[in-house]
């Protein structure tokens, strides 16, 4: 499973747990704030991804631009994993 | 003068409230306030509860009953249910069409729009009717107690407005309304707007993107929000479109990376993190764009308070104003209140670590762990539960629970039941996002759950 699929699946899991209705389909340019997850949903998503991937890039990286779209969100994790591997 | 109307008049009554449909001047709101005071004239020097509907209507209630009622409980309709049945509930919605059918409202409102009022408006003052008893109203705000039941803390207008500033520059600010105005932080925004003669943009949308688009259209340039809300705003494409002049953070720990991000996006904006609590009122404001506060304040104090760190590493604060009597047990002989906030010295700064009491701060919402534990313990087969906060980069902290179950119970079934029970009895932010099965929990010699190893 690639990182994009991992994030997608985690979003669905979290939506179910947090009683949020995710929009379908989630595309690269889907705005995070319009994907259906609320702030609690995002917090849970970041916590779940930390468990699965072993990183919370929002804490560990000095992020200068917060992700606005799904693609940007995935990119933050991809970069985090890359840096972790170095 | 010790009341809100007097304070507003002192600095020129210029505030505007931009509602979802209509914009109100403070003069218009005062006309409504006078009418409501007549309708509820029997509440002179009596306690009353003001139930929140929208900003403009809430301000009408504040103008009407401050200096008039003995106590004013600021609440939501949920909080109102918890109050003593003898206290009169007042729900005002000036945008509500049914108001025009309310016999005691319209006739009175119309009778107040007179020539005198127009002249006062031109002089920059709002006027009150002549039957003003001029009492010092106690403003009561609710906070969650350990059991989850609201606890009410009394404040005076003087203590609530200690931090409100006025200047021509502040008058030009246009604030967004992001907080619940019956809570401490929301009330601060409302009072700052009223006293400085600024503008407040109010809307009831839950959609942050829609809100932010509206802020662009209504020239919002000042926002007060929790660090969690700011992180969410940063996750939009809109924040850079808002010409921020004033950025205020409160209700949670403001971390350096968030402060840096905001400063980078809005280099000319003033950025202030406010340390305050519902119980004690405002403490102090940090404006140097650095997390925590300077160690030198422990010696010098700040404008409205003296600060100290006790042997348990708790921040202690001695405000200039008088504290609610319920806080006496937390105050030492020298008048310093134990804030229950854990701090650490780090490179010339005092850095906040979290709540010593274990209370979990989920995006500005306080969750007493004991409340969640009591819900989990209701489930048959659960022997012990320990609830604590897990640090999270989006919401500050999330709630997680360690659970010990009885032998011959299936964890998978039991954890599902726990989750259902939590959904039924708790608010969303209080529900543990993770349930962990563990073998045993450490108890103190007195048989209490050992919280000394809290995951702060």
Interface residues (C-beta under 8 A of the other chain):
Chain A: X17 X18 X19 X31 X32 X33 X34 X39 X40 X42 X43 X44 X46 X47 X56 X58 X59 X62 X63 X64 X66 X67 X68
Chain B: X208 X209 X228 X229 X231 X232 X234 X235 X236 X237 X257 X260 X261 X264 X362 X363 X390 X391 X392 X393 X394 X395 X398 X423 X428 X429 X433 X434
